[in-house]
Every structure is written in structure tokens, then in C-alpha cells.
């Protein structure tokens, strides 16, 4: 993943919506959608829920860190 895609992944696995991610990163909603799509494709994930599971399985987040 690119550094920006990793940043988006971190926010997705913390439960942030695309709108919240866009505001946090000061980018457009469509840019966030593109990044999320690239992240899911590159990691072979089906959806955001699987991204969260991936995050837990790979130590990117631990219980209680969301939010």
C-alpha cells in the first residue's frame, strides 16, 4: 500500500466513514472512495468489514483502539 492508502486503511479499521476520512485528510469524498477501493483490491478484501478483520489479524488495531 502507498503511505496514503495505509493512512486510509488505519482510519477505516477504526470505524471512520468516508466523509469523516475526507475531513480528517482534507481530501474529497471521491478521493477517499478511490483509496478505499485500492486498499480493498490490493489486500484482496471484500468490504470494509473484512478490512477491520484484517486490521485485527495483522496487529494494526487492538480491542479498545477504535474511534
mmCIF file of the N, C-alpha and C atoms, coordinates in Angstrom:
data_MODEL
# 
_entry.id   MODEL 
# 
loop_
_atom_site.group_PDB 
_atom_site.id 
_atom_site.type_symbol 
_atom_site.label_atom_id 
_atom_site.label_alt_id 
_atom_site.label_comp_id 
_atom_site.label_asym_id 
_atom_site.label_entity_id 
_atom_site.label_seq_id 
_atom_site.pdbx_PDB_ins_code 
_atom_site.Cartn_x 
_atom_site.Cartn_y 
_atom_site.Cartn_z 
_atom_site.occupancy 
_atom_site.B_iso_or_equiv 
_atom_site.pdbx_formal_charge 
_atom_site.auth_seq_id 
_atom_site.auth_comp_id 
_atom_site.auth_asym_id 
_atom_site.auth_atom_id 
_atom_site.pdbx_PDB_model_num 
ATOM 1   N N  . UNK A 1 1  ? 0.836   -1.188  0.000  1.00 0.00 ? 1  UNK A N  1 
ATOM 2   C CA . UNK A 1 1  ? 0.000   0.000   0.000  1.00 0.00 ? 1  UNK A CA 1 
ATOM 3   C C  . UNK A 1 1  ? 0.878   1.248   0.000  1.00 0.00 ? 1  UNK A C  1 
ATOM 4   N N  . UNK A 1 2  ? 0.353   2.287   -0.628 1.00 0.00 ? 2  UNK A N  1 
ATOM 5   C CA . UNK A 1 2  ? 1.048   3.570   -0.555 1.00 0.00 ? 2  UNK A CA 1 
ATOM 6   C C  . UNK A 1 2  ? 0.883   4.126   0.859  1.00 0.00 ? 2  UNK A C  1 
ATOM 7   N N  . UNK A 1 3  ? 1.704   5.084   1.237  1.00 0.00 ? 3  UNK A N  1 
ATOM 8   C CA . UNK A 1 3  ? 1.524   5.688   2.566  1.00 0.00 ? 3  UNK A CA 1 
ATOM 9   C C  . UNK A 1 3  ? 0.108   6.245   2.782  1.00 0.00 ? 3  UNK A C  1 
ATOM 10  N N  . UNK A 1 4  ? -0.480  6.852   1.773  1.00 0.00 ? 4  UNK A N  1 
ATOM 11  C CA . UNK A 1 4  ? -1.829  7.402   1.906  1.00 0.00 ? 4  UNK A CA 1 
ATOM 12  C C  . UNK A 1 4  ? -2.857  6.285   2.051  1.00 0.00 ? 4  UNK A C  1 
ATOM 13  N N  . UNK A 1 5  ? -2.687  5.218   1.276  1.00 0.00 ? 5  UNK A N  1 
ATOM 14  C CA . UNK A 1 5  ? -3.608  4.083   1.392  1.00 0.00 ? 5  UNK A CA 1 
ATOM 15  C C  . UNK A 1 5  ? -3.516  3.464   2.787  1.00 0.00 ? 5  UNK A C  1 
ATOM 16  N N  . UNK A 1 6  ? -2.333  3.386   3.336  1.00 0.00 ? 6  UNK A N  1 
ATOM 17  C CA . UNK A 1 6  ? -2.166  2.854   4.691  1.00 0.00 ? 6  UNK A CA 1 
ATOM 18  C C  . UNK A 1 6  ? -2.870  3.753   5.702  1.00 0.00 ? 6  UNK A C  1 
ATOM 19  N N  . UNK A 1 7  ? -2.771  5.060   5.496  1.00 0.00 ? 7  UNK A N  1 
ATOM 20  C CA . UNK A 1 7  ? -3.439  6.021   6.368  1.00 0.00 ? 7  UNK A CA 1 
ATOM 21  C C  . UNK A 1 7  ? -4.960  5.831   6.304  1.00 0.00 ? 7  UNK A C  1 
ATOM 22  N N  . UNK A 1 8  ? -5.477  5.652   5.089  1.00 0.00 ? 8  UNK A N  1 
ATOM 23  C CA . UNK A 1 8  ? -6.912  5.424   4.903  1.00 0.00 ? 8  UNK A CA 1 
ATOM 24  C C  . UNK A 1 8  ? -7.312  4.105   5.561  1.00 0.00 ? 8  UNK A C  1 
ATOM 25  N N  . UNK A 1 9  ? -6.530  3.056   5.366  1.00 0.00 ? 9  UNK A N  1 
ATOM 26  C CA . UNK A 1 9  ? -6.820  1.774   5.996  1.00 0.00 ? 9  UNK A CA 1 
ATOM 27  C C  . UNK A 1 9  ? -6.901  1.923   7.509  1.00 0.00 ? 9  UNK A C  1 
ATOM 28  N N  . UNK A 1 10 ? -5.955  2.630   8.092  1.00 0.00 ? 10 UNK A N  1 
ATOM 29  C CA . UNK A 1 10 ? -5.969  2.824   9.542  1.00 0.00 ? 10 UNK A CA 1 
ATOM 30  C C  . UNK A 1 10 ? -7.270  3.482   10.000 1.00 0.00 ? 10 UNK A C  1 
ATOM 31  N N  . UNK A 1 11 ? -7.756  4.449   9.245  1.00 0.00 ? 11 UNK A N  1 
ATOM 32  C CA . UNK A 1 11 ? -8.998  5.127   9.611  1.00 0.00 ? 11 UNK A CA 1 
ATOM 33  C C  . UNK A 1 11 ? -10.216 4.237   9.380  1.00 0.00 ? 11 UNK A C  1 
ATOM 34  N N  . UNK A 1 12 ? -10.196 3.453   8.313  1.00 0.00 ? 12 UNK A N  1 
ATOM 35  C CA . UNK A 1 12 ? -11.298 2.523   8.046  1.00 0.00 ? 12 UNK A CA 1 
ATOM 36  C C  . UNK A 1 12 ? -11.412 1.504   9.176  1.00 0.00 ? 12 UNK A C  1 
ATOM 37  N N  . UNK A 1 13 ? -10.294 0.940   9.596  1.00 0.00 ? 13 UNK A N  1 
ATOM 38  C CA . UNK A 1 13 ? -10.366 -0.098  10.622 1.00 0.00 ? 13 UNK A CA 1 
ATOM 39  C C  . UNK A 1 13 ? -10.717 0.473   11.988 1.00 0.00 ? 13 UNK A C  1 
ATOM 40  N N  . UNK A 1 14 ? -10.651 1.772   12.115 1.00 0.00 ? 14 UNK A N  1 
ATOM 41  C CA . UNK A 1 14 ? -11.096 2.444   13.341 1.00 0.00 ? 14 UNK A CA 1 
ATOM 42  C C  . UNK A 1 14 ? -12.548 2.896   13.243 1.00 0.00 ? 14 UNK A C  1 
ATOM 43  N N  . UNK A 1 15 ? -13.208 2.492   12.162 1.00 0.00 ? 15 UNK A N  1 
ATOM 44  C CA . UNK A 1 15 ? -14.642 2.723   12.030 1.00 0.00 ? 15 UNK A CA 1 
ATOM 45  C C  . UNK A 1 15 ? -15.046 4.061   11.454 1.00 0.00 ? 15 UNK A C  1 
ATOM 46  N N  . UNK A 1 16 ? -14.112 4.789   10.870 1.00 0.00 ? 16 UNK A N  1 
ATOM 47  C CA . UNK A 1 16 ? -14.443 6.088   10.302 1.00 0.00 ? 16 UNK A CA 1 
ATOM 48  C C  . UNK A 1 16 ? -15.185 5.933   8.980  1.00 0.00 ? 16 UNK A C  1 
ATOM 49  N N  . UNK A 1 17 ? -16.156 6.795   8.739  1.00 0.00 ? 17 UNK A N  1 
ATOM 50  C CA . UNK A 1 17 ? -16.881 6.816   7.465  1.00 0.00 ? 17 UNK A CA 1 
ATOM 51  C C  . UNK A 1 17 ? -16.026 7.521   6.411  1.00 0.00 ? 17 UNK A C  1 
ATOM 52  N N  . UNK A 1 18 ? -16.419 7.373   5.146  1.00 0.00 ? 18 UNK A N  1 
ATOM 53  C CA . UNK A 1 18 ? -15.690 8.065   4.087  1.00 0.00 ? 18 UNK A CA 1 
ATOM 54  C C  . UNK A 1 18 ? -15.707 9.572   4.293  1.00 0.00 ? 18 UNK A C  1 
ATOM 55  N N  . UNK A 1 19 ? -16.843 10.106  4.727  1.00 0.00 ? 19 UNK A N  1 
ATOM 56  C CA . UNK A 1 19 ? -16.936 11.542  4.979  1.00 0.00 ? 19 UNK A CA 1 
ATOM 57  C C  . UNK A 1 19 ? -15.996 11.998  6.080  1.00 0.00 ? 19 UNK A C  1 
ATOM 58  N N  . UNK A 1 20 ? -15.916 11.215  7.150  1.00 0.00 ? 20 UNK A N  1 
ATOM 59  C CA . UNK A 1 20 ? -15.005 11.547  8.248  1.00 0.00 ? 20 UNK A CA 1 
ATOM 60  C C  . UNK A 1 20 ? -13.552 11.463  7.800  1.00 0.00 ? 20 UNK A C  1 
ATOM 61  N N  . UNK A 1 21 ? -13.244 10.451  7.015  1.00 0.00 ? 21 UNK A N  1 
ATOM 62  C CA . UNK A 1 21 ? -11.876 10.306  6.498  1.00 0.00 ? 21 UNK A CA 1 
ATOM 63  C C  . UNK A 1 21 ? -11.534 11.483  5.601  1.00 0.00 ? 21 UNK A C  1 
ATOM 64  N N  . UNK A 1 22 ? -12.463 11.871  4.742  1.00 0.00 ? 22 UNK A N  1 
ATOM 65  C CA . UNK A 1 22 ? -12.237 13.007  3.840  1.00 0.00 ? 22 UNK A CA 1 
ATOM 66  C C  . UNK A 1 22 ? -11.936 14.274  4.640  1.00 0.00 ? 22 UNK A C  1 
ATOM 67  N N  . UNK A 1 23 ? -12.708 14.516  5.681  1.00 0.00 ? 23 UNK A N  1 
ATOM 68  C CA . UNK A 1 23 ? -12.468 15.698  6.528  1.00 0.00 ? 23 UNK A CA 1 
ATOM 69  C C  . UNK A 1 23 ? -11.115 15.598  7.237  1.00 0.00 ? 23 UNK A C  1 
ATOM 70  N N  . UNK A 1 24 ? -10.805 14.431  7.790  1.00 0.00 ? 24 UNK A N  1 
ATOM 71  C CA . UNK A 1 24 ? -9.542  14.257  8.509  1.00 0.00 ? 24 UNK A CA 1 
ATOM 72  C C  . UNK A 1 24 ? -8.327  14.473  7.610  1.00 0.00 ? 24 UNK A C  1 
ATOM 73  N N  . UNK A 1 25 ? -8.418  13.989  6.381  1.00 0.00 ? 25 UNK A N  1 
ATOM 74  C CA . UNK A 1 25 ? -7.273  14.047  5.467  1.00 0.00 ? 25 UNK A CA 1 
ATOM 75  C C  . UNK A 1 25 ? -7.324  15.236  4.519  1.00 0.00 ? 25 UNK A C  1 
ATOM 76  N N  . UNK A 1 26 ? -8.388  16.013  4.607  1.00 0.00 ? 26 UNK A N  1 
ATOM 77  C CA . UNK A 1 26 ? -8.598  17.191  3.762  1.00 0.00 ? 26 UNK A CA 1 
ATOM 78  C C  . UNK A 1 26 ? -8.508  16.816  2.278  1.00 0.00 ? 26 UNK A C  1 
ATOM 79  N N  . UNK A 1 27 ? -9.328  15.830  1.908  1.00 0.00 ? 27 UNK A N  1 
ATOM 80  C CA . UNK A 1 27 ? -9.457  15.400  0.516  1.00 0.00 ? 27 UNK A CA 1 
ATOM 81  C C  . UNK A 1 27 ? -10.942 15.245  0.223  1.00 0.00 ? 27 UNK A C  1 
ATOM 82  N N  . UNK A 1 28 ? -11.270 15.032  -1.047 1.00 0.00 ? 28 UNK A N  1 
ATOM 83  C CA . UNK A 1 28 ? -12.670 14.881  -1.427 1.00 0.00 ? 28 UNK A CA 1 
ATOM 84  C C  . UNK A 1 28 ? -13.186 13.487  -1.062 1.00 0.00 ? 28 UNK A C  1 
ATOM 85  N N  . UNK A 1 29 ? -14.497 13.412  -0.968 1.00 0.00 ? 29 UNK A N  1 
ATOM 86  C CA . UNK A 1 29 ? -15.162 12.134  -0.688 1.00 0.00 ? 29 UNK A CA 1 
ATOM 87  C C  . UNK A 1 29 ? -14.808 11.114  -1.764 1.00 0.00 ? 29 UNK A C  1 
ATOM 88  N N  . UNK A 1 30 ? -14.792 11.551  -3.029 1.00 0.00 ? 30 UNK A N  1 
ATOM 89  C CA . UNK A 1 30 ? -14.487 10.614  -4.122 1.00 0.00 ? 30 UNK A CA 1 
ATOM 90  C C  . UNK A 1 30 ? -13.043 10.122  -4.051 1.00 0.00 ? 30 UNK A C  1 
ATOM 91  N N  . UNK A 1 31 ? -12.138 10.957  -3.580 1.00 0.00 ? 31 UNK A N  1 
ATOM 92  C CA . UNK A 1 31 ? -10.745 10.519  -3.408 1.00 0.00 ? 31 UNK A CA 1 
ATOM 93  C C  . UNK A 1 31 ? -10.662 9.426   -2.349 1.00 0.00 ? 31 UNK A C  1 
ATOM 94  N N  . UNK A 1 32 ? -11.401 9.586   -1.270 1.00 0.00 ? 32 UNK A N  1 
ATOM 95  C CA . UNK A 1 32 ? -11.419 8.563   -0.228 1.00 0.00 ? 32 UNK A CA 1 
ATOM 96  C C  . UNK A 1 32 ? -11.983 7.268   -0.796 1.00 0.00 ? 32 UNK A C  1 
ATOM 97  N N  . UNK A 1 33 ? -13.083 7.354   -1.551 1.00 0.00 ? 33 UNK A N  1 
ATOM 98  C CA . UNK A 1 33 ? -13.661 6.146   -2.141 1.00 0.00 ? 33 UNK A CA 1 
ATOM 99  C C  . UNK A 1 33 ? -12.645 5.431   -3.019 1.00 0.00 ? 33 UNK A C  1 
ATOM 100 N N  . UNK A 1 34 ? -11.878 6.187   -3.780 1.00 0.00 ? 34 UNK A N  1 
ATOM 101 C CA . UNK A 1 34 ? -10.850 5.598   -4.640 1.00 0.00 ? 34 UNK A CA 1 
ATOM 102 C C  . UNK A 1 34 ? -9.788  4.903   -3.796 1.00 0.00 ? 34 UNK A C  1 
ATOM 103 N N  . UNK A 1 35 ? -9.327  5.569   -2.742 1.00 0.00 ? 35 UNK A N  1 
ATOM 104 C CA . UNK A 1 35 ? -8.313  4.958   -1.868 1.00 0.00 ? 35 UNK A CA 1 
ATOM 105 C C  . UNK A 1 35 ? -8.847  3.682   -1.221 1.00 0.00 ? 35 UNK A C  1 
ATOM 106 N N  . UNK A 1 36 ? -10.075 3.715   -0.727 1.00 0.00 ? 36 UNK A N  1 
ATOM 107 C CA . UNK A 1 36 ? -10.659 2.531   -0.093 1.00 0.00 ? 36 UNK A CA 1 
ATOM 108 C C  . UNK A 1 36 ? -10.735 1.388   -1.105 1.00 0.00 ? 36 UNK A C  1 
ATOM 109 N N  . UNK A 1 37 ? -11.177 1.688   -2.312 1.00 0.00 ? 37 UNK A N  1 
ATOM 110 C CA . UNK A 1 37 ? -11.249 0.659   -3.358 1.00 0.00 ? 37 UNK A CA 1 
ATOM 111 C C  . UNK A 1 37 ? -9.875  0.056   -3.631 1.00 0.00 ? 37 UNK A C  1 
ATOM 112 N N  . UNK A 1 38 ? -8.850  0.899   -3.734 1.00 0.00 ? 38 UNK A N  1 
ATOM 113 C CA . UNK A 1 38 ? -7.494  0.403   -3.987 1.00 0.00 ? 38 UNK A CA 1 
ATOM 114 C C  . UNK A 1 38 ? -7.003  -0.470  -2.828 1.00 0.00 ? 38 UNK A C  1 
ATOM 115 N N  . UNK A 1 39 ? -7.265  -0.026  -1.603 1.00 0.00 ? 39 UNK A N  1 
ATOM 116 C CA . UNK A 1 39 ? -6.852  -0.806  -0.430 1.00 0.00 ? 39 UNK A CA 1 
ATOM 117 C C  . UNK A 1 39 ? -7.506  -2.184  -0.451 1.00 0.00 ? 39 UNK A C  1 
ATOM 118 N N  . UNK A 1 40 ? -8.813  -2.211  -0.649 1.00 0.00 ? 40 UNK A N  1 
ATOM 119 C CA . UNK A 1 40 ? -9.529  -3.490  -0.662 1.00 0.00 ? 40 UNK A CA 1 
ATOM 120 C C  . UNK A 1 40 ? -9.010  -4.391  -1.778 1.00 0.00 ? 40 UNK A C  1 
ATOM 121 N N  . UNK A 1 41 ? -8.807  -3.825  -2.967 1.00 0.00 ? 41 UNK A N  1 
ATOM 122 C CA . UNK A 1 41 ? -8.301  -4.612  -4.099 1.00 0.00 ? 41 UNK A CA 1 
ATOM 123 C C  . UNK A 1 41 ? -6.900  -5.162  -3.817 1.00 0.00 ? 41 UNK A C  1 
ATOM 124 N N  . UNK A 1 42 ? -6.013  -4.307  -3.350 1.00 0.00 ? 42 UNK A N  1 
ATOM 125 C CA . UNK A 1 42 ? -4.627  -4.724  -3.121 1.00 0.00 ? 42 UNK A CA 1 
ATOM 126 C C  . UNK A 1 42 ? -4.513  -5.797  -2.039 1.00 0.00 ? 42 UNK A C  1 
ATOM 127 N N  . UNK A 1 43 ? -5.380  -5.718  -1.036 1.00 0.00 ? 43 UNK A N  1 
ATOM 128 C CA . UNK A 1 43 ? -5.327  -6.680  0.062  1.00 0.00 ? 43 UNK A CA 1 
ATOM 129 C C  . UNK A 1 43 ? -6.240  -7.884  -0.159 1.00 0.00 ? 43 UNK A C  1 
ATOM 130 N N  . UNK A 1 44 ? -6.992  -7.863  -1.265 1.00 0.00 ? 44 UNK A N  1 
ATOM 131 C CA . UNK A 1 44 ? -7.891  -8.977  -1.574 1.00 0.00 ? 44 UNK A CA 1 
ATOM 132 C C  . UNK A 1 44 ? -9.054  -9.074  -0.605 1.00 0.00 ? 44 UNK A C  1 
ATOM 133 N N  . UNK A 1 45 ? -9.539  -7.924  -0.157 1.00 0.00 ? 45 UNK A N  1 
ATOM 134 C CA . UNK A 1 45 ? -10.625 -7.885  0.811  1.00 0.00 ? 45 UNK A CA 1 
ATOM 135 C C  . UNK A 1 45 ? -11.942 -7.565  0.114  1.00 0.00 ? 45 UNK A C  1 
ATOM 136 N N  . UNK A 1 46 ? -13.020 -8.119  0.644  1.00 0.00 ? 46 UNK A N  1 
ATOM 137 C CA . UNK A 1 46 ? -14.337 -7.967  0.022  1.00 0.00 ? 46 UNK A CA 1 
ATOM 138 C C  . UNK A 1 46 ? -15.003 -6.637  0.355  1.00 0.00 ? 46 UNK A C  1 
ATOM 139 N N  . UNK A 1 47 ? -14.829 -6.180  1.609  1.00 0.00 ? 47 UNK A N  1 
ATOM 140 C CA . UNK A 1 47 ? -15.511 -4.957  2.034  1.00 0.00 ? 47 UNK A CA 1 
ATOM 141 C C  . UNK A 1 47 ? -14.836 -4.383  3.279  1.00 0.00 ? 47 UNK A C  1 
ATOM 142 N N  . UNK A 1 48 ? -15.409 -3.299  3.810  1.00 0.00 ? 48 UNK A N  1 
ATOM 143 C CA . UNK A 1 48 ? -14.839 -2.614  4.969  1.00 0.00 ? 48 UNK A CA 1 
ATOM 144 C C  . UNK A 1 48 ? -14.795 -3.519  6.198  1.00 0.00 ? 48 UNK A C  1 
ATOM 145 N N  . UNK A 1 49 ? -15.799 -4.364  6.357  1.00 0.00 ? 49 UNK A N  1 
ATOM 146 C CA . UNK A 1 49 ? -15.813 -5.281  7.500  1.00 0.00 ? 49 UNK A CA 1 
ATOM 147 C C  . UNK A 1 49 ? -14.587 -6.185  7.448  1.00 0.00 ? 49 UNK A C  1 
ATOM 148 N N  . UNK A 1 50 ? -14.283 -6.682  6.283  1.00 0.00 ? 50 UNK A N  1 
ATOM 149 C CA . UNK A 1 50 ? -13.099 -7.531  6.147  1.00 0.00 ? 50 UNK A CA 1 
ATOM 150 C C  . UNK A 1 50 ? -11.811 -6.743  6.367  1.00 0.00 ? 50 UNK A C  1 
ATOM 151 N N  . UNK A 1 51 ? -11.838 -5.448  6.072  1.00 0.00 ? 51 UNK A N  1 
ATOM 152 C CA . UNK A 1 51 ? -10.675 -4.607  6.357  1.00 0.00 ? 51 UNK A CA 1 
ATOM 153 C C  . UNK A 1 51 ? -10.445 -4.518  7.865  1.00 0.00 ? 51 UNK A C  1 
ATOM 154 N N  . UNK A 1 52 ? -11.521 -4.428  8.636  1.00 0.00 ? 52 UNK A N  1 
ATOM 155 C CA . UNK A 1 52 ? -11.398 -4.394  10.093 1.00 0.00 ? 52 UNK A CA 1 
ATOM 156 C C  . UNK A 1 52 ? -10.829 -5.715  10.601 1.00 0.00 ? 52 UNK A C  1 
ATOM 157 N N  . UNK A 1 53 ? -11.349 -6.820  10.090 1.00 0.00 ? 53 UNK A N  1 
ATOM 158 C CA . UNK A 1 53 ? -10.831 -8.136  10.477 1.00 0.00 ? 53 UNK A CA 1 
ATOM 159 C C  . UNK A 1 53 ? -9.345  -8.223  10.133 1.00 0.00 ? 53 UNK A C  1 
ATOM 160 N N  . UNK A 1 54 ? -8.978  -7.776  8.940  1.00 0.00 ? 54 UNK A N  1 
ATOM 161 C CA . UNK A 1 54 ? -7.582  -7.759  8.512  1.00 0.00 ? 54 UNK A CA 1 
ATOM 162 C C  . UNK A 1 54 ? -6.735  -6.960  9.507  1.00 0.00 ? 54 UNK A C  1 
ATOM 163 N N  . UNK A 1 55 ? -7.255  -5.820  9.914  1.00 0.00 ? 55 UNK A N  1 
ATOM 164 C CA . UNK A 1 55 ? -6.530  -4.979  10.864 1.00 0.00 ? 55 UNK A CA 1 
ATOM 165 C C  . UNK A 1 55 ? -6.253  -5.692  12.172 1.00 0.00 ? 55 UNK A C  1 
ATOM 166 N N  . UNK A 1 56 ? -7.259  -6.391  12.696 1.00 0.00 ? 56 UNK A N  1 
ATOM 167 C CA . UNK A 1 56 ? -7.061  -7.155  13.934 1.00 0.00 ? 56 UNK A CA 1 
ATOM 168 C C  . UNK A 1 56 ? -6.091  -8.308  13.723 1.00 0.00 ? 56 UNK A C  1 
ATOM 169 N N  . UNK A 1 57 ? -6.250  -9.025  12.625 1.00 0.00 ? 57 UNK A N  1 
ATOM 170 C CA . UNK A 1 57 ? -5.395  -10.194 12.364 1.00 0.00 ? 57 UNK A CA 1 
ATOM 171 C C  . UNK A 1 57 ? -3.946  -9.825  12.163 1.00 0.00 ? 57 UNK A C  1 
ATOM 172 N N  . UNK A 1 58 ? -3.687  -8.613  11.672 1.00 0.00 ? 58 UNK A N  1 
ATOM 173 C CA . UNK A 1 58 ? -2.321  -8.199  11.379 1.00 0.00 ? 58 UNK A CA 1 
ATOM 174 C C  . UNK A 1 58 ? -1.763  -7.206  12.395 1.00 0.00 ? 58 UNK A C  1 
ATOM 175 N N  . UNK A 1 59 ? -2.447  -7.080  13.527 1.00 0.00 ? 59 UNK A N  1 
ATOM 176 C CA . UNK A 1 59 ? -1.935  -6.245  14.610 1.00 0.00 ? 59 UNK A CA 1 
ATOM 177 C C  . UNK A 1 59 ? -1.971  -4.759  14.347 1.00 0.00 ? 59 UNK A C  1 
ATOM 178 N N  . UNK A 1 60 ? -2.818  -4.317  13.400 1.00 0.00 ? 60 UNK A N  1 
ATOM 179 C CA . UNK A 1 60 ? -2.916  -2.898  13.113 1.00 0.00 ? 60 UNK A CA 1 
ATOM 180 C C  . UNK A 1 60 ? -3.794  -2.169  14.118 1.00 0.00 ? 60 UNK A C  1 
ATOM 181 N N  . UNK A 1 61 ? -4.619  -2.927  14.816 1.00 0.00 ? 61 UNK A N  1 
ATOM 182 C CA . UNK A 1 61 ? -5.507  -2.377  15.823 1.00 0.00 ? 61 UNK A CA 1 
ATOM 183 C C  . UNK A 1 61 ? -5.758  -3.457  16.875 1.00 0.00 ? 61 UNK A C  1 
ATOM 184 N N  . UNK A 1 62 ? -5.968  -3.023  18.089 1.00 0.00 ? 62 UNK A N  1 
ATOM 185 C CA . UNK A 1 62 ? -6.280  -3.946  19.179 1.00 0.00 ? 62 UNK A CA 1 
ATOM 186 C C  . UNK A 1 62 ? -7.623  -3.550  19.777 1.00 0.00 ? 62 UNK A C  1 
ATOM 187 N N  . UNK A 1 63 ? -8.289  -4.474  20.424 1.00 0.00 ? 63 UNK A N  1 
ATOM 188 C CA . UNK A 1 63 ? -9.566  -4.131  21.051 1.00 0.00 ? 63 UNK A CA 1 
ATOM 189 C C  . UNK A 1 63 ? -9.441  -2.884  21.928 1.00 0.00 ? 63 UNK A C  1 
ATOM 190 N N  . UNK A 1 64 ? -10.411 -1.987  21.779 1.00 0.00 ? 64 UNK A N  1 
ATOM 191 C CA . UNK A 1 64 ? -10.407 -0.756  22.548 1.00 0.00 ? 64 UNK A CA 1 
ATOM 192 C C  . UNK A 1 64 ? -9.731  0.422   21.861 1.00 0.00 ? 64 UNK A C  1 
ATOM 193 N N  . UNK A 1 65 ? -9.128  0.187   20.692 1.00 0.00 ? 65 UNK A N  1 
ATOM 194 C CA . UNK A 1 65 ? -8.443  1.276   19.978 1.00 0.00 ? 65 UNK A CA 1 
ATOM 195 C C  . UNK A 1 65 ? -9.333  1.970   18.962 1.00 0.00 ? 65 UNK A C  1 
ATOM 196 N N  . UNK A 1 66 ? -10.463 1.416   18.643 1.00 0.00 ? 66 UNK A N  1 
ATOM 197 C CA . UNK A 1 66 ? -11.327 2.023   17.619 1.00 0.00 ? 66 UNK A CA 1 
ATOM 198 C C  . UNK A 1 66 ? -11.791 3.388   18.081 1.00 0.00 ? 66 UNK A C  1 
ATOM 199 N N  . UNK A 1 67 ? -12.093 4.233   17.062 1.00 0.00 ? 67 UNK A N  1 
ATOM 200 C CA . UNK A 1 67 ? -12.663 5.532   17.396 1.00 0.00 ? 67 UNK A CA 1 
ATOM 201 C C  . UNK A 1 67 ? -11.769 6.668   17.264 1.00 0.00 ? 67 UNK A C  1 
# 
